[in-house]
């Protein structure tokens, strides 16, 4: 049982290290929609630099990497000095071994209106602000906002805030400014809050684990209880070894195991007397 827990904990440690060293893609733009001829920098942050990370994308022209007729790669970042509509697509970081980062969908618009929306998924419960922006005029013009093709709000200032977002707020958003045009659509992803916050006792840990997804519960119990099992077994092992050293006299040549047993019993009896 001790060996099983140790092996499982070693495997868990490996997974945690692998996850910690995973690279993360970030974007200099505050929005996943860009106007044509804008500049943008995409960076592969974190991870092991020796893994040979590079930036790749999937567009209408197929899968290519930064520096292959687009972008300039330097210090784990790719800079696109002047974006064009065919730069629209999915971007990610990839290592030589084929490991990949999170993915970011960028849209380059040749029109005069874009929707500023979060580049990365938003956390459930956060507030999200959407901005309907024009290329040449101030960004406080009245705008209409749509979700999944249906009008949801009209705003006189060109922006709207979704307070305390939930999974039901996920969807395809776009905006329209009268006289200027409509923006492309962008998908907004909402991620669930972490289940575990503060768990002071083992009992609380056990009860809270029932709220975890079923596939995570075995791993949760492993992390909680294996250290206790291992430490208990180690203490028992050390106690037994110490007890043997204190009570057992040196073996005498020629004695059988039974004779050794009786000698130990005699020494123990004399000690108590």
N, C-alpha and C positions, 0 to 999 in steps of 0.2 A: 504493500500500500504506500509506503514511504517512497519507494522508487517511482511508482506511478505518478504521485503528486509532484515529485521533483521533475520528471520528464515533462509533465503537463505545464508546470510553471516555466520551465526553460523554453518550451514552445511558445507560451504566451509572451515571454520576454522578447523572443525573436520577433513575434508579430508586432509588439509595441515599438521596438527599435525600427523595424521596417516602415511602420506607419509614420513614426517621428521623422525619419529621414526622407520621407516622400516630398517631392517638390510641389510647389503651389504656384499656379499661374495668376499673375496680377496684371491689371491694365491701367495705364496712366489716365485714360479717359474716365469720366464719372458716369458715362452712359454707354450702353451697348450699341447705340445708333450714332453714326458719325455723318457729318456732311462731307461731300466729295472734296478732295484736296486738303483735308485735315491731316495733321500729324498725330501718330499714336505710337506708344511704346509698350510692348508686352514683355514681361519679365518672368523668368523661371526662378523663384525664390525658394531657399531652403534646399535640403537634400545634399547628397554627396557630389561635389564638383567633379570627382574623378569618374563618375558614372557616365559622363559624356552627354549631358542633357542638351537638347536642342528644341527649337520651336517648330511645330508642324501645323498644317492647316488642311482643311478639306473644303474646297470651293467648287464652282462650276468647272474649273480647269483641272480638277482632280486633287490628289494628295501631293503636297510639296513641302519643303522645309525652308526656313528663313535663309536668305542668301541665294536661293535658287530662282533668280530673276525677279525676286521681290524682297524687300526689307534688307537691313544691315545688322548682322549679328555681332555683338560685342559685350563681354562681361555678363553673360547669362541673360542678355536682353536683346530683343529684336525691335528695331525702330523702322517704322514705315513713314517716310517723310511726307508723302502725298498720297492719301488713300483714294482709291477709285472704286466704282460700284462692283467690279469683279474681285475686289478684296473681301467682299462679304462672304462669311462662312464660319466654320467651327475651328477654333484654335486650341492647341494643347501643347504641353511640354512632353517630350519623350526621350528616354535614355537609350543607350546602345543596346541594352538587354531587352528593350521593349516595354519597360514600365512607363506608365503615363500619369499625368497630373489631372486635375479638374479641367473641364472643358468650358470655353467661353464662346458664345455665339455673337459675332459682330456683324452689323448691317451698315453698309455705306450707301447713303442715299444721294441720288442725283437731283432730288427735288429741293423744295425750299422750306420744308417742315420736317422736324424730327421729334421723337418722343424721348426725353431723357428719363431712363429707368435704370434701376440698379444693375450693375454688370454681373454681380455674383448673387446667388440665392440669398433671400432674406430670412431672418429667424422669426418664427412664430411669436406674435406678441409685439414685434417692433412696429414703428410707424414708417410708412413708405411714402415719399413724395414723388409725384410724376410731374414733369415740366414739358409743356408743349412749346417748342422753340423754333423760331424762324431764323433764316440765315442772315438776313440783312436788316430786319427791323427789331425793335425791342421785344423782349420775351415776356411781356406782361399783357399781351393781347388776349381778348376773350377766346376761349377754346372749349371744344366739346370732347369728352373722353369716352372711349368705348372699351368694353370688355367682351371678348368672344363675339364681336359683331353687333352688340347691343349698346345703345347709349346708356351710360350710367350717371354722368354728371355734366353740367355746364358750369364753367367757371369764368368769372370776369377778369381774373388776373393771370390766366394761362397756366396755372398749376393746381393740382389737387393732392390731398394727403389722405391716405388710407390708414386709419388709426388701428393699432393692435391687430395686425394682419393675422389671418388664420389660413388653414389649408384651402378653405372655400374661396379665398381671394386669388388663388393660382389661376392663371389664364393668359389669354392673348390680348394685349392692350395696344391701343393706338389713339391718336388725337387728330383733331381737325380745327384749323383756323380759317374762318370765313374769309374768302378773298385771297388766301395764300396757298391753301391746299391741305392735303392729308398726309400724315406721317406713315412710314412703314409700321408693321406690327411687330411687337416684341413679347416674348413669353416671360412671365414673372414666376419664379419658383419660390415656394415657401417651405422651409425645413422645420421639422418639429423641434420643440424644446428638449434638452436633455432630461431624462427621467430622474436621475439621482442627483440630489443637491447636497444635503447634509445628513449623514447617517451615523449617529454617535455610537450605537451599540450593535452587537451581533443580532439581537432580537429585531431591532429596527431594520437592519440590513436584510434579514430573512423576509420580513413582511413587505419591504419595499421591492424585493426581487420579483414579487408576483405581478408587478406592473410592467416588468420588462417584456420585450418581445420573446416568444417561446424559444427561438434559436439562441438567444443571449443568456438564458437562465443558467444552463450548465456552466458556461464560462464564468458567470457571476459567482456561483457557489464555489467554483474552483478557487477563484481569487480570494474569497472570504475565508474558507475553511481549511484549505491546504496548509497555509502557514501555521495554524494551530496544531494540526495533525503532525506536521514535521517537527515542530518544537517540542511537543509532548513526547514523541518517540525518541528524540535526542536526549531529553532529560531522563527518561526511563533507562535508556542505554547507558548513559554516564553514571547513574546511580547504581545500577547493577554491577558495572565494572569496578566502581569504587568499593562497593560492598565486598566483592570477591577479593580485592587486594587487601582489605583490612582483616577479614575473617579467615582467609585461607592461609595456613602455614606452608613453608616450603616443602615440596614433595620429597620424600625419602626414597632412595634407590631401593628397588626390589619390592615395594609395596603395591598392592593391587588397588584398583579403583575403589573397591568396597572399603579397604583399610583406610584409604585417604578420607573417605566419607566419615568414618567413625572418628578419625583424628580431629577432623574439623568440628564434629559435634562435641567432642570432649573439650576442645579449646573454648568453644562457645559456652559450655556449661561452667567451666572454671572461671571464665570471665564474668559470668553473672553472679557466681558465688563470691 
